[in-house]
């Protein structure tokens, strides 16, 4: 997990705790703005069981681009440790030094 992703997780967790602490205040504000009724109509019209099933299936089938392309095709391949680019003839990664 990269450092940027770790920072994003920490900020998300802090934001989630802050949101949960003020959930009633936020819910009242959203109700006054009319967002709860709007979200309910969107859910009723567009988020049917079929749509949710298709979304879940697509998320399960979604793979990173580096896994979608066969390994070793082209001039570059990816390092399994740091995901850096390695030429086909190189035995070691230039970025992290691991053996490819």
C-alpha positions in Angstrom: 0.0 0.0 0.0 1.5 3.3 -1.0 2.0 6.2 1.4 -0.6 8.4 -0.5 -3.2 5.6 -0.1 -2.4 5.2 3.6 -2.8 9.0 4.1 -6.2 8.9 2.2 -7.4 6.0 4.5 -6.4 7.9 7.6 -8.1 11.1 6.4 -11.2 9.1 5.4 -11.4 7.4 8.9 -11.0 10.8 10.7 -13.7 12.2 8.4 -16.0 9.2 9.0 -15.6 9.6 12.8 -16.3 13.3 12.5 -19.4 12.6 10.4 -20.7 9.9 12.7 -20.3 12.3 15.7 -22.5 14.9 13.9 -24.8 12.5 12.0 -28.1 13.9 13.5 -27.0 17.5 12.7 -26.1 16.5 9.1 -29.3 14.5 8.7 -31.5 17.4 9.8 -29.6 19.8 7.4 -30.0 17.4 4.5 -33.7 17.1 5.2 -34.1 20.9 5.2 -32.3 21.1 1.9 -34.6 18.4 0.4 -31.8 16.0 -0.4 -33.3 13.0 1.5 -36.5 13.1 -0.6 -34.4 13.4 -3.8 -32.1 10.5 -2.8 -35.2 8.4 -2.0 -36.7 9.0 -5.4 -33.3 8.2 -7.1 -33.1 5.0 -5.2 -36.7 4.0 -6.0 -36.3 4.7 -9.7 -32.8 3.7 -10.6 -31.3 1.4 -7.9 -33.3 -1.7 -8.6 -32.1 -5.2 -7.6 -30.9 -5.8 -11.1 -28.8 -2.6 -11.3 -27.2 -3.4 -7.9 -26.4 -6.9 -9.0 -24.8 -5.7 -12.2 -22.7 -3.1 -10.4 -21.4 -5.7 -7.9 -20.6 -8.1 -10.7 -18.7 -5.4 -12.6 -16.7 -4.4 -9.5 -15.8 -8.1 -8.9 -14.6 -8.5 -12.5 -12.7 -5.2 -12.6 -9.0 -5.9 -12.5 -6.0 -3.5 -12.6 -4.6 -2.7 -16.0 -1.3 -4.4 -15.3 -3.1 -7.8 -14.8 -5.2 -7.4 -17.9 -2.2 -7.3 -20.2 -0.1 -10.5 -20.5 3.2 -10.3 -18.8 6.2 -9.9 -21.1 4.4 -8.4 -24.2 6.1 -5.3 -25.5 9.4 -3.7 -24.5 8.5 -3.2 -20.9 7.2 -5.4 -18.1 6.2 -4.4 -14.5 8.1 -5.1 -11.3 6.1 -7.4 -9.0 7.3 -5.5 -5.9 7.1 -1.8 -6.8 5.2 -1.9 -10.1 8.0 0.0 -11.8 8.9 -0.4 -15.4 11.6 -2.9 -16.3 13.0 -3.6 -19.7 12.7 -7.1 -21.1 16.4 -7.9 -20.8 16.9 -6.5 -17.3 17.2 -9.0 -14.4 16.7 -6.4 -11.6 14.3 -3.5 -11.1 16.0 -0.1 -11.5 13.7 1.5 -8.9 13.6 -0.9 -6.0 16.5 -3.3 -6.9 14.5 -6.5 -6.5 15.1 -9.4 -8.9 12.5 -9.6 -11.6 
